[in-house]
């Protein structure tokens, strides 16, 4: 097919899957101790060491991808005679998607014969990544650009994203949290349950006491909301808590096992916002589940 699938590294797609499905990834950068870093190959990234530094007090900052970085990638693809399907980080948590829109307009002025389709995932981590992976699979099966775009939009509205964190201060500090005090988890081991709403913003909808209870609550939302699990891929993202990710997988496999469960790392940029110990679950539910 005459188009290229592009996403950003906030999609948390492991390098081997990006290669398998021929997905081009634009890497986000981050700063630690005044030095800029980029994780271009997740298979070579030491997540434990990264999160340990954050636990020890290292401050990580990030910035959105600027329009020129997108334009450079889009231009290269268009010069090669390819159209583009771009799946981006939620516009509700980052200005990067707007940068992609600016780049799209700029590049189309130079290549008016090309098509550049942008899909706002309204998600992050595998809430974005599952869409990009679906696009890669459909392209391999021979579906055209418009058909794949339509499928991703349907999928986006049915994507349920639920997660818990050890410390809300990471989200609060990064400005990614709406309508809840970051001090909620400092009293009596209270753990928040968070989700992405219909605008792609992060909101807290419940809270439980204790780490195990929070993991079990993620599995309970899966039990309540998952649909057609036997034919879908479910994703778990974890920030240096692999044992918890395996426990969550065990719970969701018990009564309504999906076709496949993939476990990935929160890469450095998304990981800097959720912090060490973050655990997230992504699966397909009914239409407009984001409104719940």
N, C-alpha and C positions, 0 to 999 in steps of 0.2 A: 504494500500500500504506500502511496506517495505522501506520507506525512510522518513526522517525528513526534514522539511523546516526550514532553519535558515536565519536570517538576522541580521543587526545591528540596534541600536537605532536611527541612522540617518535617517532611513526609516520613522520615525514619526508615526508609527502605534500605535493607541490607545490600551491600555491594553485589553479592551473588545474585540477588533477585533483580536488581537493576540491569545486570548483564543479561540474565535469562530472558527478560521481557523487553530488552532494548530500550530502556528508559534513560533519557538524558537528565542528569541531576545538576542543578545550579547550587553550588555550595554556599551556605551562609557562613559568615565569619563571626568570631567572638574575641573579646579582649580579656586577658588576665594579666595583672601586674603591668599594665601598659603595653603589652605585646599582643599582636594580632595572630590568631590561629585559625586554621580551617581543618575540618575533618573530611577529607576527600575520599577516604576508603575506610568504611566502618570495620572491615575485617582486620585492620591494622591498628584500630583505636583501643586504648586501654581505658575502658569506662570506669573500672574500679578505682584506678589511680586518680582520674579526673574528679569523681565524686568525693573521694577521700580528701582531696585538697579543698573542696567546698566545705566539707564537714569541719575542716581545720581552720576555716575562716577566709579562704580565698574568695575574692569578689570577682565575679564574671559579669561583663557587660556585653551587650550586643547592639547591632543597628540593623535596620531593615535593608534589604537589597535595593540598591539605587537603580533608576531607570536605565542607566548606561550599561550596567552589567547584564540586564535582561536583553537590551538592544543588541549587544555584542553577540550573544548566543543566538537570538532570533535571526540576526543578519547572516550569520554563518550558515544556518540551516536553509534560509531562503536562497542564498547564493547557490546552494547545492540542489536547488529545484524542488525543495520539499515544503509542504505546508506544515503547520504546527498545531498540536493540541497541548495546551499548557494547563496543568492542575496545580493550583497555588494554595499556600497557607491562608487560613481564614482571614478575610478582611476585617473580622471582628476583633482580632487580636494583634494585627500587624498592618503596617502601611505597605508591605511588600507587594501585595496584590495590586494596589493602585500604581505602584512603580511599573509593574508588568503592563498595565493598561496604557500608561504613558509610552512605554517602549513599543507596544504594539502599534500605536498610531504613527509613531516615528518611522518604524520599519516598513509599514504598509505604504507610506508615501514614497519610499524608494523601490518597493516591490509590490505594486498594486495588483499584480496578477496572482499573488499568493494569498492563502487563507491562514489567519492566525486566530485560533479559537481559544479563549480563556475560560476556565472553569474555576470559580471560587469554591473551594471545598467546604467552606464554613467549618473547617476542622483543622486539627494539627496532629502530629504524629501519625499513627495509622488511620486516624479519621480522614486524613489526606492520602496516606499511602495506599490504603485499600482501593481508593478510586483510581489512582495511577496504575496500580497493578492490574486492576480490572481492564483498564484501557489497553494495557500491554497485551493481555490475553486476547481481548476482542480483536485487536489489530492482527495478531498472529493468526486468528481464525478467519481473517479476510474482510472484516467489517469496515465500512468507510467512515470518514471523519465525522460526518453529521450523525450517523447512527450511534457512534461511540459517545459523542457529546450528549445526546439525548439520554442514553443509558446512564451516564455518570450523574446527570441531574436528577434522574429518578432515584438512583442509588443514594445520592447525597441526602435527599429528604427522608430516607428510611434508615440512615446511619445513626445508631445510638452510641454515644461516647460517654463513658462514665469512668471516673478515676478518683483516687484518693492520694493525699500527700502527707508526709510526716510534718511538714512545717509550711504554713501558708505564707510566711514572710517572703519566700522566694517569688510567689505569684504577686504578692502585694507590692514588693519592691520594683518589680518589672512592669507594674501597671496593667497586669493581665487579669485582675480579679474584680468582679462587679458585685456590689451589694452585700458584702459580708466582712466582718472584722477579722483581720489577720491574727488576732489574739485568741481566736476560738480554740485552737489546739493546745494552748498553754495551760489549760485548767483540766485536771483529772483525766488526761489522756484522751480528750475528745478528738475524734478524727472526722474531717468533713468528707462528704460525698459531693463531687462536682460533675458538671456536664457542660456540653456546648448547647446553647439555646438556638432558636430559629434564626438569630442574627449572627451566629458564629461566635458569640461572646461566652466567656466562662462564668458560670453561676454555680453557687452552692445550693443544693436542694434538700439536704438532710445531713445528719451527723450521728455518729455512733461512738461508743466508748471502747477504745482498745484497737490495736492493730489487727488482730485476727478477726474481730467483728467487722472491721471495715472491709477486709478482703471478702468475707462471707456476704457482706451487703452487696458488693459488686456482682458476685455470683447470683444473688437473689434477683437483682435487676435483670440479669440475663434470663433466669427462669421465667420471670414475669413477662418479658417483652420480646424475646427472640421469636422469629418466625422462619419456617422452612430451614431450620438449622442443618438438616441432613445434607443440604446441597450448598452450604456456604462456608467460606473461610472466615474464621474468627481470629482476631489479633489481640495480643497482649503486649503492652509496652512497659518496660521496667527501668528504673534508674538505680542500678546497683542493688537490687533485691531479688536475685534470681530464684531463691528458694520460695519467696512469696509468689512469684510468677508461676512456678510449678504447682504450688498449692491451689492457686486460682484456676489453673488449667484442670487440675484434678476435680475441682468442684463442678466446673461447667461440663465436664465429660460424664458426670455421674448419671444425670437423668435425661439430658437433651444433647447428646454429643453431636457436634458439628462435623462436617466433612473433614475439616482441617483446622488446626490451631497453630498459628505462628507466633513466636515470642521474639521480640526485637528490643534493642536498647533505645532509650531516649538518647539521641545524639547530643553533642555538647550544647547547641543553641537552645533547643527545646528543653533539654535537661537543666539548663541554667534557670529556667522559669519555674519548673515544677520541683526541683531540688532532689537530693538523695532520698531514696525510699519511695518515690512516686510510683504508682502502679495504676495502669489504665487498661480498660477493656473496650473493644470495638466490635460491634456486630450489627446485623441487619434486622430491623423490626418492621412495623407497619408504616404507612404513609404518614408524614407529618409527626413522627414520634418526637421530634425536637420541641414540639409545643407542650409536651408533657412535663 
